[in-house]
Amino acid sequence: MKAAQDRQKSYYDKMRKPLEFQVGDHLFLKVSLVTGVGRALKSQKLSPKFVRPFEVLSRIGPVMYRIALPPNLSNLHPVFHVSQLRQYMPDPSHVIDLEPVQVKEDLSYDVYPVRIADHRIKQLKGKKISLVKVI
């Protein structure tokens, strides 16, 4: 039994590399209900799995890191396991250049005449629904 365990461990260790981060590195944090971040954020069905880069403040143990959380996530414990973190690689395309917004002085819009081409009332489960074709 011990030989089989050692063999499986060696197979696992061949494909696995230990994750280590330095103080000052930036990391993405996994959003899930288990970490508590999913409850703290207004997560939706199509929200990203990892959120914004956070800075590593210190290393607590071999697999635990303390990260700098923003004030809106201050209700969370700032220590996370390596499995909940992902390395952030800085990329210039991630920076969004905000151009100055041009505001028109005249904020009116053109009004086009509307003509009702057809009108019909449809009855569905005891409710009357008005259908209008507008040109």
C-alpha positions as CSV (number, residue, x, y, z in Angstrom):
1,M,0.0,0.0,0.0
2,K,2.8,2.4,0.9
3,A,4.6,1.7,-2.5
4,A,1.4,2.6,-4.4
5,Q,1.0,5.8,-2.4
6,D,4.6,6.8,-3.1
7,R,4.2,6.0,-6.8
8,Q,1.0,8.2,-7.0
9,K,2.8,11.0,-5.1
10,S,5.7,10.9,-7.5
11,Y,3.3,11.1,-10.5
12,Y,1.5,14.1,-8.9
13,D,4.8,15.9,-8.0
14,K,6.1,15.6,-11.5
15,M,3.3,17.7,-12.9
16,R,3.0,20.1,-9.9
17,K,5.2,23.0,-9.2
18,P,5.0,24.9,-5.9
19,L,3.5,28.4,-6.1
20,E,5.6,31.0,-4.3
21,F,5.1,34.7,-4.3
22,Q,7.3,37.5,-3.1
23,V,6.3,40.4,-0.8
24,G,5.2,43.2,-3.1
25,D,4.0,40.9,-6.0
26,H,0.5,41.5,-7.3
27,L,-2.0,38.6,-7.3
28,F,-5.5,37.9,-8.6
29,L,-7.9,36.6,-5.9
30,K,-10.4,33.8,-6.7
31,V,-14.0,34.8,-6.3
32,S,-16.1,32.0,-4.7
33,L,-18.5,31.5,-1.9
34,V,-16.0,29.4,-0.1
35,T,-13.4,32.2,0.2
36,G,-16.2,34.7,1.2
37,V,-15.2,37.1,-1.6
38,G,-18.3,36.0,-3.6
39,R,-20.6,37.0,-0.7
40,A,-18.8,40.3,-0.2
41,L,-18.9,41.3,-3.9
42,K,-22.1,41.6,-5.9
43,S,-21.2,38.6,-8.0
44,Q,-23.3,37.6,-10.9
45,K,-23.6,34.5,-13.0
46,L,-21.1,35.8,-15.6
47,S,-18.7,37.5,-13.2
48,P,-15.0,36.8,-13.6
49,K,-13.4,33.9,-11.6
50,F,-10.5,36.1,-10.4
51,V,-10.7,39.8,-9.4
52,R,-8.3,42.7,-9.6
53,P,-4.6,42.5,-8.6
54,F,-3.9,42.8,-4.9
55,E,-0.5,43.3,-3.4
56,V,1.2,40.7,-1.2
57,L,1.9,42.2,2.3
58,S,3.5,39.1,3.9
59,R,4.0,35.4,3.8
60,I,2.3,33.7,6.7
61,G,3.4,30.1,6.1
62,P,4.5,27.9,3.3
63,V,1.1,28.2,1.5
64,M,-0.6,31.2,3.2
65,Y,-0.3,34.9,2.2
66,R,-1.6,38.1,3.6
67,I,-2.8,40.5,0.9
68,A,-3.9,44.2,0.9
69,L,-7.6,44.3,0.6
70,P,-9.6,47.5,-0.4
71,P,-12.0,49.1,2.1
72,N,-15.1,47.5,0.5
73,L,-13.6,44.0,1.3
74,S,-12.5,44.9,4.8
75,N,-15.0,42.4,6.3
76,L,-12.9,39.5,4.9
77,H,-9.9,37.9,6.6
78,P,-6.9,39.1,4.5
79,V,-5.0,35.7,4.7
80,F,-5.5,33.4,1.7
81,H,-4.3,30.0,0.7
82,V,-2.1,29.7,-2.5
83,S,-4.9,27.8,-4.3
84,Q,-7.1,31.0,-4.0
85,L,-4.4,33.2,-5.6
86,R,-3.1,33.5,-9.2
87,Q,0.0,35.5,-10.3
88,Y,-0.7,38.8,-12.1
89,M,1.5,39.5,-15.1
90,P,1.6,43.3,-15.8
91,D,0.4,44.0,-19.3
92,P,0.2,47.5,-20.9
93,S,-3.1,46.5,-22.6
94,H,-4.7,46.2,-19.2
95,V,-4.3,50.0,-18.7
96,I,-7.4,51.8,-20.0
97,D,-6.6,55.2,-21.3
98,L,-9.5,57.6,-20.4
99,E,-9.9,60.2,-23.1
100,P,-11.4,63.5,-22.1
101,V,-15.1,63.5,-22.5
102,Q,-16.5,66.0,-25.0
103,V,-19.9,67.3,-23.9
104,K,-22.2,69.0,-26.4
105,E,-23.7,72.3,-25.3
106,D,-26.9,71.4,-27.2
107,L,-28.1,68.1,-25.8
108,S,-31.2,67.9,-27.9
109,Y,-31.9,65.1,-30.4
110,D,-33.9,65.0,-33.6
111,V,-37.5,63.9,-33.3
112,Y,-38.9,61.9,-36.2
113,P,-42.6,61.6,-36.8
114,V,-44.0,58.3,-35.7
115,R,-46.9,56.6,-37.6
116,I,-48.8,53.7,-36.3
117,A,-49.2,51.2,-39.1
118,D,-51.2,48.5,-37.4
119,H,-52.9,47.8,-34.1
120,R,-54.2,44.6,-32.7
121,I,-55.3,43.3,-29.3
122,K,-54.2,39.8,-28.4
123,Q,-55.8,37.8,-25.5
124,L,-53.5,35.6,-23.6
125,K,-54.6,33.7,-20.4
126,G,-57.4,36.2,-19.7
127,K,-55.2,39.2,-20.2
128,K,-55.4,41.6,-23.1
129,I,-52.1,42.6,-24.7
130,S,-52.0,45.5,-27.1
131,L,-49.7,44.9,-30.2
132,V,-48.7,48.0,-32.1
133,K,-46.6,48.2,-35.3
134,V,-44.8,51.6,-35.5
135,I,-43.1,53.0,-38.5
